[in-house]
Amino acid sequence: MPFAPSGTEELQENVVDTIEKNPEAKIHLLEKYGLLAMEKDTGSAFDTADHHEEIASIAMLSEMLS
């Protein structure tokens, strides 16, 4: 999702638009902020975010070693 300054209506609109366009997605990437995890409860959202952050770290390390 494109960057918008923190706390702005533009950021809010970008988040809403992205979620509406991808309602099944559990992870949304926010440019310069990180990821937004969407789950049924906070614990599940944390686990999903943690899992995807770990995958991203592995991918980055793998790319650095190539």
Phi and psi restraints in degrees (range 20) as a CNS / XPLOR table:
assign (resid 1 and name C) (resid 2 and name N)
       (resid 2 and name CA) (resid 2 and name C) 1.0 -66.0 20.0 2
assign (resid 2 and name N) (resid 2 and name CA)
       (resid 2 and name C) (resid 3 and name N) 1.0 154.4 20.0 2
assign (resid 2 and name C) (resid 3 and name N)
       (resid 3 and name CA) (resid 3 and name C) 1.0 -70.1 20.0 2
assign (resid 3 and name N) (resid 3 and name CA)
       (resid 3 and name C) (resid 4 and name N) 1.0 143.2 20.0 2
assign (resid 3 and name C) (resid 4 and name N)
       (resid 4 and name CA) (resid 4 and name C) 1.0 -148.3 20.0 2
assign (resid 4 and name N) (resid 4 and name CA)
       (resid 4 and name C) (resid 5 and name N) 1.0 146.7 20.0 2
assign (resid 4 and name C) (resid 5 and name N)
       (resid 5 and name CA) (resid 5 and name C) 1.0 -59.4 20.0 2
assign (resid 5 and name N) (resid 5 and name CA)
       (resid 5 and name C) (resid 6 and name N) 1.0 146.4 20.0 2
assign (resid 5 and name C) (resid 6 and name N)
       (resid 6 and name CA) (resid 6 and name C) 1.0 -58.0 20.0 2
assign (resid 6 and name N) (resid 6 and name CA)
       (resid 6 and name C) (resid 7 and name N) 1.0 137.2 20.0 2
assign (resid 6 and name C) (resid 7 and name N)
       (resid 7 and name CA) (resid 7 and name C) 1.0 81.5 20.0 2
assign (resid 7 and name N) (resid 7 and name CA)
       (resid 7 and name C) (resid 8 and name N) 1.0 3.7 20.0 2
assign (resid 7 and name C) (resid 8 and name N)
       (resid 8 and name CA) (resid 8 and name C) 1.0 -93.5 20.0 2
assign (resid 8 and name N) (resid 8 and name CA)
       (resid 8 and name C) (resid 9 and name N) 1.0 158.9 20.0 2
assign (resid 8 and name C) (resid 9 and name N)
       (resid 9 and name CA) (resid 9 and name C) 1.0 -64.8 20.0 2
assign (resid 9 and name N) (resid 9 and name CA)
       (resid 9 and name C) (resid 10 and name N) 1.0 -31.9 20.0 2
assign (resid 9 and name C) (resid 10 and name N)
       (resid 10 and name CA) (resid 10 and name C) 1.0 -60.5 20.0 2
assign (resid 10 and name N) (resid 10 and name CA)
       (resid 10 and name C) (resid 11 and name N) 1.0 -44.2 20.0 2
assign (resid 10 and name C) (resid 11 and name N)
       (resid 11 and name CA) (resid 11 and name C) 1.0 -62.9 20.0 2
assign (resid 11 and name N) (resid 11 and name CA)
       (resid 11 and name C) (resid 12 and name N) 1.0 -45.0 20.0 2
assign (resid 11 and name C) (resid 12 and name N)
       (resid 12 and name CA) (resid 12 and name C) 1.0 -58.6 20.0 2
assign (resid 12 and name N) (resid 12 and name CA)
       (resid 12 and name C) (resid 13 and name N) 1.0 -45.2 20.0 2
assign (resid 12 and name C) (resid 13 and name N)
       (resid 13 and name CA) (resid 13 and name C) 1.0 -64.3 20.0 2
assign (resid 13 and name N) (resid 13 and name CA)
       (resid 13 and name C) (resid 14 and name N) 1.0 -39.6 20.0 2
assign (resid 13 and name C) (resid 14 and name N)
       (resid 14 and name CA) (resid 14 and name C) 1.0 -62.3 20.0 2
assign (resid 14 and name N) (resid 14 and name CA)
       (resid 14 and name C) (resid 15 and name N) 1.0 -43.7 20.0 2
assign (resid 14 and name C) (resid 15 and name N)
       (resid 15 and name CA) (resid 15 and name C) 1.0 -64.1 20.0 2
assign (resid 15 and name N) (resid 15 and name CA)
       (resid 15 and name C) (resid 16 and name N) 1.0 -49.2 20.0 2
assign (resid 15 and name C) (resid 16 and name N)
       (resid 16 and name CA) (resid 16 and name C) 1.0 -60.4 20.0 2
assign (resid 16 and name N) (resid 16 and name CA)
       (resid 16 and name C) (resid 17 and name N) 1.0 -45.5 20.0 2
assign (resid 16 and name C) (resid 17 and name N)
       (resid 17 and name CA) (resid 17 and name C) 1.0 -60.7 20.0 2
assign (resid 17 and name N) (resid 17 and name CA)
       (resid 17 and name C) (resid 18 and name N) 1.0 -44.6 20.0 2
assign (resid 17 and name C) (resid 18 and name N)
       (resid 18 and name CA) (resid 18 and name C) 1.0 -63.7 20.0 2
assign (resid 18 and name N) (resid 18 and name CA)
       (resid 18 and name C) (resid 19 and name N) 1.0 -43.5 20.0 2
assign (resid 18 and name C) (resid 19 and name N)
       (resid 19 and name CA) (resid 19 and name C) 1.0 -65.6 20.0 2
assign (resid 19 and name N) (resid 19 and name CA)
       (resid 19 and name C) (resid 20 and name N) 1.0 -41.6 20.0 2
assign (resid 19 and name C) (resid 20 and name N)
       (resid 20 and name CA) (resid 20 and name C) 1.0 -64.6 20.0 2
assign (resid 20 and name N) (resid 20 and name CA)
       (resid 20 and name C) (resid 21 and name N) 1.0 -36.7 20.0 2
assign (resid 20 and name C) (resid 21 and name N)
       (resid 21 and name CA) (resid 21 and name C) 1.0 -75.7 20.0 2
assign (resid 21 and name N) (resid 21 and name CA)
       (resid 21 and name C) (resid 22 and name N) 1.0 -22.6 20.0 2
assign (resid 21 and name C) (resid 22 and name N)
       (resid 22 and name CA) (resid 22 and name C) 1.0 -134.7 20.0 2
assign (resid 22 and name N) (resid 22 and name CA)
       (resid 22 and name C) (resid 23 and name N) 1.0 62.5 20.0 2
assign (resid 22 and name C) (resid 23 and name N)
       (resid 23 and name CA) (resid 23 and name C) 1.0 -64.6 20.0 2
assign (resid 23 and name N) (resid 23 and name CA)
       (resid 23 and name C) (resid 24 and name N) 1.0 -22.1 20.0 2
assign (resid 23 and name C) (resid 24 and name N)
       (resid 24 and name CA) (resid 24 and name C) 1.0 -86.9 20.0 2
assign (resid 24 and name N) (resid 24 and name CA)
       (resid 24 and name C) (resid 25 and name N) 1.0 -13.5 20.0 2
assign (resid 24 and name C) (resid 25 and name N)
       (resid 25 and name CA) (resid 25 and name C) 1.0 -68.2 20.0 2
assign (resid 25 and name N) (resid 25 and name CA)
       (resid 25 and name C) (resid 26 and name N) 1.0 136.0 20.0 2
assign (resid 25 and name C) (resid 26 and name N)
       (resid 26 and name CA) (resid 26 and name C) 1.0 -92.8 20.0 2
assign (resid 26 and name N) (resid 26 and name CA)
       (resid 26 and name C) (resid 27 and name N) 1.0 -19.3 20.0 2
assign (resid 26 and name C) (resid 27 and name N)
       (resid 27 and name CA) (resid 27 and name C) 1.0 -129.5 20.0 2
assign (resid 27 and name N) (resid 27 and name CA)
       (resid 27 and name C) (resid 28 and name N) 1.0 133.6 20.0 2
assign (resid 27 and name C) (resid 28 and name N)
       (resid 28 and name CA) (resid 28 and name C) 1.0 -126.4 20.0 2
assign (resid 28 and name N) (resid 28 and name CA)
       (resid 28 and name C) (resid 29 and name N) 1.0 133.6 20.0 2
assign (resid 28 and name C) (resid 29 and name N)
       (resid 29 and name CA) (resid 29 and name C) 1.0 -94.9 20.0 2
assign (resid 29 and name N) (resid 29 and name CA)
       (resid 29 and name C) (resid 30 and name N) 1.0 127.1 20.0 2
assign (resid 29 and name C) (resid 30 and name N)
       (resid 30 and name CA) (resid 30 and name C) 1.0 -105.6 20.0 2
assign (resid 30 and name N) (resid 30 and name CA)
       (resid 30 and name C) (resid 31 and name N) 1.0 116.2 20.0 2
assign (resid 30 and name C) (resid 31 and name N)
       (resid 31 and name CA) (resid 31 and name C) 1.0 -55.3 20.0 2
assign (resid 31 and name N) (resid 31 and name CA)
       (resid 31 and name C) (resid 32 and name N) 1.0 127.7 20.0 2
assign (resid 31 and name C) (resid 32 and name N)
       (resid 32 and name CA) (resid 32 and name C) 1.0 71.0 20.0 2
assign (resid 32 and name N) (resid 32 and name CA)
       (resid 32 and name C) (resid 33 and name N) 1.0 0.1 20.0 2
assign (resid 32 and name C) (resid 33 and name N)
       (resid 33 and name CA) (resid 33 and name C) 1.0 -113.5 20.0 2
assign (resid 33 and name N) (resid 33 and name CA)
       (resid 33 and name C) (resid 34 and name N) 1.0 -40.6 20.0 2
assign (resid 33 and name C) (resid 34 and name N)
       (resid 34 and name CA) (resid 34 and name C) 1.0 126.5 20.0 2
assign (resid 34 and name N) (resid 34 and name CA)
       (resid 34 and name C) (resid 35 and name N) 1.0 -142.7 20.0 2
assign (resid 34 and name C) (resid 35 and name N)
       (resid 35 and name CA) (resid 35 and name C) 1.0 -116.4 20.0 2
assign (resid 35 and name N) (resid 35 and name CA)
       (resid 35 and name C) (resid 36 and name N) 1.0 157.8 20.0 2
assign (resid 35 and name C) (resid 36 and name N)
       (resid 36 and name CA) (resid 36 and name C) 1.0 -119.3 20.0 2
assign (resid 36 and name N) (resid 36 and name CA)
       (resid 36 and name C) (resid 37 and name N) 1.0 117.5 20.0 2
assign (resid 36 and name C) (resid 37 and name N)
       (resid 37 and name CA) (resid 37 and name C) 1.0 -97.8 20.0 2
assign (resid 37 and name N) (resid 37 and name CA)
       (resid 37 and name C) (resid 38 and name N) 1.0 131.2 20.0 2
assign (resid 37 and name C) (resid 38 and name N)
       (resid 38 and name CA) (resid 38 and name C) 1.0 -115.5 20.0 2
assign (resid 38 and name N) (resid 38 and name CA)
       (resid 38 and name C) (resid 39 and name N) 1.0 113.3 20.0 2
assign (resid 38 and name C) (resid 39 and name N)
       (resid 39 and name CA) (resid 39 and name C) 1.0 -143.0 20.0 2
assign (resid 39 and name N) (resid 39 and name CA)
       (resid 39 and name C) (resid 40 and name N) 1.0 178.6 20.0 2
assign (resid 39 and name C) (resid 40 and name N)
       (resid 40 and name CA) (resid 40 and name C) 1.0 -75.3 20.0 2
assign (resid 40 and name N) (resid 40 and name CA)
       (resid 40 and name C) (resid 41 and name N) 1.0 -22.0 20.0 2
assign (resid 40 and name C) (resid 41 and name N)
       (resid 41 and name CA) (resid 41 and name C) 1.0 -151.0 20.0 2
assign (resid 41 and name N) (resid 41 and name CA)
       (resid 41 and name C) (resid 42 and name N) 1.0 168.1 20.0 2
assign (resid 41 and name C) (resid 42 and name N)
       (resid 42 and name CA) (resid 42 and name C) 1.0 -62.4 20.0 2
assign (resid 42 and name N) (resid 42 and name CA)
       (resid 42 and name C) (resid 43 and name N) 1.0 -42.4 20.0 2
assign (resid 42 and name C) (resid 43 and name N)
       (resid 43 and name CA) (resid 43 and name C) 1.0 -61.4 20.0 2
assign (resid 43 and name N) (resid 43 and name CA)
       (resid 43 and name C) (resid 44 and name N) 1.0 -44.1 20.0 2
assign (resid 43 and name C) (resid 44 and name N)
       (resid 44 and name CA) (resid 44 and name C) 1.0 -66.4 20.0 2
assign (resid 44 and name N) (resid 44 and name CA)
       (resid 44 and name C) (resid 45 and name N) 1.0 -38.7 20.0 2
assign (resid 44 and name C) (resid 45 and name N)
       (resid 45 and name CA) (resid 45 and name C) 1.0 -63.6 20.0 2
assign (resid 45 and name N) (resid 45 and name CA)
       (resid 45 and name C) (resid 46 and name N) 1.0 -41.8 20.0 2
assign (resid 45 and name C) (resid 46 and name N)
       (resid 46 and name CA) (resid 46 and name C) 1.0 -61.8 20.0 2
assign (resid 46 and name N) (resid 46 and name CA)
       (resid 46 and name C) (resid 47 and name N) 1.0 -46.4 20.0 2
assign (resid 46 and name C) (resid 47 and name N)
       (resid 47 and name CA) (resid 47 and name C) 1.0 -61.0 20.0 2
assign (resid 47 and name N) (resid 47 and name CA)
       (resid 47 and name C) (resid 48 and name N) 1.0 -42.9 20.0 2
assign (resid 47 and name C) (resid 48 and name N)
       (resid 48 and name CA) (resid 48 and name C) 1.0 -63.5 20.0 2
assign (resid 48 and name N) (resid 48 and name CA)
       (resid 48 and name C) (resid 49 and name N) 1.0 -45.9 20.0 2
assign (resid 48 and name C) (resid 49 and name N)
       (resid 49 and name CA) (resid 49 and name C) 1.0 -62.1 20.0 2
assign (resid 49 and name N) (resid 49 and name CA)
       (resid 49 and name C) (resid 50 and name N) 1.0 -44.8 20.0 2
assign (resid 49 and name C) (resid 50 and name N)
       (resid 50 and name CA) (resid 50 and name C) 1.0 -61.1 20.0 2
assign (resid 50 and name N) (resid 50 and name CA)
       (resid 50 and name C) (resid 51 and name N) 1.0 -43.9 20.0 2
assign (resid 50 and name C) (resid 51 and name N)
       (resid 51 and name CA) (resid 51 and name C) 1.0 -60.8 20.0 2
assign (resid 51 and name N) (resid 51 and name CA)
       (resid 51 and name C) (resid 52 and name N) 1.0 -46.9 20.0 2
assign (resid 51 and name C) (resid 52 and name N)
       (resid 52 and name CA) (resid 52 and name C) 1.0 -70.2 20.0 2
assign (resid 52 and name N) (resid 52 and name CA)
       (resid 52 and name C) (resid 53 and name N) 1.0 -34.0 20.0 2
assign (resid 52 and name C) (resid 53 and name N)
       (resid 53 and name CA) (resid 53 and name C) 1.0 -64.3 20.0 2
assign (resid 53 and name N) (resid 53 and name CA)
       (resid 53 and name C) (resid 54 and name N) 1.0 -39.7 20.0 2
assign (resid 53 and name C) (resid 54 and name N)
       (resid 54 and name CA) (resid 54 and name C) 1.0 -64.9 20.0 2
assign (resid 54 and name N) (resid 54 and name CA)
       (resid 54 and name C) (resid 55 and name N) 1.0 -43.3 20.0 2
assign (resid 54 and name C) (resid 55 and name N)
       (resid 55 and name CA) (resid 55 and name C) 1.0 -60.9 20.0 2
assign (resid 55 and name N) (resid 55 and name CA)
       (resid 55 and name C) (resid 56 and name N) 1.0 -43.2 20.0 2
assign (resid 55 and name C) (resid 56 and name N)
       (resid 56 and name CA) (resid 56 and name C) 1.0 -62.9 20.0 2
assign (resid 56 and name N) (resid 56 and name CA)
       (resid 56 and name C) (resid 57 and name N) 1.0 -40.0 20.0 2
assign (resid 56 and name C) (resid 57 and name N)
       (resid 57 and name CA) (resid 57 and name C) 1.0 -63.6 20.0 2
assign (resid 57 and name N) (resid 57 and name CA)
       (resid 57 and name C) (resid 58 and name N) 1.0 -42.9 20.0 2
assign (resid 57 and name C) (resid 58 and name N)
       (resid 58 and name CA) (resid 58 and name C) 1.0 -64.0 20.0 2
assign (resid 58 and name N) (resid 58 and name CA)
       (resid 58 and name C) (resid 59 and name N) 1.0 -43.0 20.0 2
assign (resid 58 and name C) (resid 59 and name N)
       (resid 59 and name CA) (resid 59 and name C) 1.0 -62.5 20.0 2
assign (resid 59 and name N) (resid 59 and name CA)
       (resid 59 and name C) (resid 60 and name N) 1.0 -42.2 20.0 2
assign (resid 59 and name C) (resid 60 and name N)
       (resid 60 and name CA) (resid 60 and name C) 1.0 -64.4 20.0 2
assign (resid 60 and name N) (resid 60 and name CA)
       (resid 60 and name C) (resid 61 and name N) 1.0 -45.8 20.0 2
assign (resid 60 and name C) (resid 61 and name N)
       (resid 61 and name CA) (resid 61 and name C) 1.0 -62.7 20.0 2
assign (resid 61 and name N) (resid 61 and name CA)
       (resid 61 and name C) (resid 62 and name N) 1.0 -40.2 20.0 2
assign (resid 61 and name C) (resid 62 and name N)
       (resid 62 and name CA) (resid 62 and name C) 1.0 -61.8 20.0 2
assign (resid 62 and name N) (resid 62 and name CA)
       (resid 62 and name C) (resid 63 and name N) 1.0 -43.0 20.0 2
assign (resid 62 and name C) (resid 63 and name N)
       (resid 63 and name CA) (resid 63 and name C) 1.0 -64.8 20.0 2
assign (resid 63 and name N) (resid 63 and name CA)
       (resid 63 and name C) (resid 64 and name N) 1.0 -38.9 20.0 2
assign (resid 63 and name C) (resid 64 and name N)
       (resid 64 and name CA) (resid 64 and name C) 1.0 -65.9 20.0 2
assign (resid 64 and name N) (resid 64 and name CA)
       (resid 64 and name C) (resid 65 and name N) 1.0 -31.9 20.0 2
assign (resid 64 and name C) (resid 65 and name N)
       (resid 65 and name CA) (resid 65 and name C) 1.0 -83.3 20.0 2
assign (resid 65 and name N) (resid 65 and name CA)
       (resid 65 and name C) (resid 66 and name N) 1.0 -12.5 20.0 2
